[in-house]
Amino acid sequence: MDTSPHTLGALFKQLGLPNGRQEIDAFLGSHRLAAGQALPDAPFWSSAQAEFLREALDDDSDWAEEVDELAVRLSG
């Protein structure tokens, strides 16, 4: 069982992305979701990343809250 804290930084690490504060801010500043676009459908994810995000949301997994937060931050 995964007992690590589920934070936005941990989500970035899980997705194989740089997870430092500056790297996260840079990612959020350079990526946006199109109006009405679901987070897993964004073109900037690899197929594995998109599948992880989709499963997190569909299964309401431990990661769902952070995935929702990421979607909100990319929609702004």
C-alpha positions as YAML, in Angstrom:
chain: A
units: angstrom
residues:
- id: 1
  name: MET
  ca: [0.00, 0.00, 0.00]
- id: 2
  name: ASP
  ca: [1.26, 3.47, -0.92]
- id: 3
  name: THR
  ca: [1.51, 5.55, 2.26]
- id: 4
  name: SER
  ca: [3.48, 8.46, 0.81]
- id: 5
  name: PRO
  ca: [1.90, 11.90, 1.11]
- id: 6
  name: HIS
  ca: [-0.18, 12.80, -1.91]
- id: 7
  name: THR
  ca: [0.75, 16.35, -2.80]
- id: 8
  name: LEU
  ca: [0.96, 18.19, -6.10]
- id: 9
  name: GLY
  ca: [4.74, 17.71, -6.02]
- id: 10
  name: ALA
  ca: [4.30, 13.98, -5.41]
- id: 11
  name: LEU
  ca: [1.84, 13.83, -8.32]
- id: 12
  name: PHE
  ca: [4.39, 15.44, -10.62]
- id: 13
  name: LYS
  ca: [6.96, 12.90, -9.46]
- id: 14
  name: GLN
  ca: [4.47, 10.08, -10.08]
- id: 15
  name: LEU
  ca: [3.97, 11.43, -13.60]
- id: 16
  name: GLY
  ca: [7.73, 11.43, -14.17]
- id: 17
  name: LEU
  ca: [7.94, 15.22, -14.26]
- id: 18
  name: PRO
  ca: [10.32, 17.50, -12.37]
- id: 19
  name: ASN
  ca: [8.66, 18.12, -9.04]
- id: 20
  name: GLY
  ca: [10.42, 21.12, -7.52]
- id: 21
  name: ARG
  ca: [8.37, 24.26, -6.84]
- id: 22
  name: GLN
  ca: [10.00, 26.21, -9.69]
- id: 23
  name: GLU
  ca: [9.55, 23.34, -12.16]
- id: 24
  name: ILE
  ca: [5.89, 22.92, -11.20]
- id: 25
  name: ASP
  ca: [5.28, 26.66, -11.53]
- id: 26
  name: ALA
  ca: [6.99, 26.64, -14.94]
- id: 27
  name: PHE
  ca: [4.85, 23.71, -16.10]
- id: 28
  name: LEU
  ca: [1.67, 25.41, -14.89]
- id: 29
  name: GLY
  ca: [2.72, 28.62, -16.61]
- id: 30
  name: SER
  ca: [3.37, 26.99, -19.96]
- id: 31
  name: HIS
  ca: [0.50, 24.48, -20.21]
- id: 32
  name: ARG
  ca: [-3.23, 25.16, -20.39]
- id: 33
  name: LEU
  ca: [-6.33, 23.07, -20.92]
- id: 34
  name: ALA
  ca: [-8.62, 24.11, -23.73]
- id: 35
  name: ALA
  ca: [-12.12, 25.13, -22.70]
- id: 36
  name: GLY
  ca: [-14.07, 22.01, -21.77]
- id: 37
  name: GLN
  ca: [-11.05, 19.72, -22.19]
- id: 38
  name: ALA
  ca: [-10.63, 16.92, -19.65]
- id: 39
  name: LEU
  ca: [-7.21, 16.81, -18.01]
- id: 40
  name: PRO
  ca: [-6.27, 13.32, -19.35]
- id: 41
  name: ASP
  ca: [-7.17, 14.43, -22.89]
- id: 42
  name: ALA
  ca: [-4.64, 17.28, -23.00]
- id: 43
  name: PRO
  ca: [-2.10, 16.83, -25.80]
- id: 44
  name: PHE
  ca: [0.93, 17.41, -23.57]
- id: 45
  name: TRP
  ca: [0.65, 14.08, -21.70]
- id: 46
  name: SER
  ca: [2.26, 10.85, -22.79]
- id: 47
  name: SER
  ca: [-0.14, 7.93, -23.16]
- id: 48
  name: ALA
  ca: [1.05, 6.49, -19.81]
- id: 49
  name: GLN
  ca: [0.56, 9.83, -18.03]
- id: 50
  name: ALA
  ca: [-2.91, 10.27, -19.54]
- id: 51
  name: GLU
  ca: [-3.88, 6.75, -18.49]
- id: 52
  name: PHE
  ca: [-2.68, 7.35, -14.92]
- id: 53
  name: LEU
  ca: [-4.69, 10.59, -14.71]
- id: 54
  name: ARG
  ca: [-7.78, 8.95, -16.23]
- id: 55
  name: GLU
  ca: [-7.61, 6.01, -13.82]
- id: 56
  name: ALA
  ca: [-7.07, 8.30, -10.83]
- id: 57
  name: LEU
  ca: [-10.27, 10.16, -11.69]
- id: 58
  name: ASP
  ca: [-12.36, 7.17, -12.81]
- id: 59
  name: ASP
  ca: [-11.42, 5.08, -9.76]
- id: 60
  name: ASP
  ca: [-11.55, 8.03, -7.33]
- id: 61
  name: SER
  ca: [-8.12, 6.89, -6.19]
- id: 62
  name: ASP
  ca: [-5.92, 8.43, -3.51]
- id: 63
  name: TRP
  ca: [-4.54, 10.69, -6.25]
- id: 64
  name: ALA
  ca: [-7.93, 12.06, -7.35]
- id: 65
  name: GLU
  ca: [-7.78, 15.17, -5.18]
- id: 66
  name: GLU
  ca: [-4.37, 16.19, -6.53]
- id: 67
  name: VAL
  ca: [-5.43, 15.39, -10.10]
- id: 68
  name: ASP
  ca: [-8.49, 17.62, -9.61]
- id: 69
  name: GLU
  ca: [-6.24, 20.38, -8.23]
- id: 70
  name: LEU
  ca: [-3.97, 20.08, -11.25]
- id: 71
  name: ALA
  ca: [-6.96, 20.33, -13.60]
- id: 72
  name: VAL
  ca: [-8.16, 23.49, -11.85]
- id: 73
  name: ARG
  ca: [-4.72, 25.08, -11.97]
- id: 74
  name: LEU
  ca: [-4.34, 24.29, -15.68]
- id: 75
  name: SER
  ca: [-7.79, 25.69, -16.44]
- id: 76
  name: GLY
  ca: [-7.14, 29.12, -14.95]
...
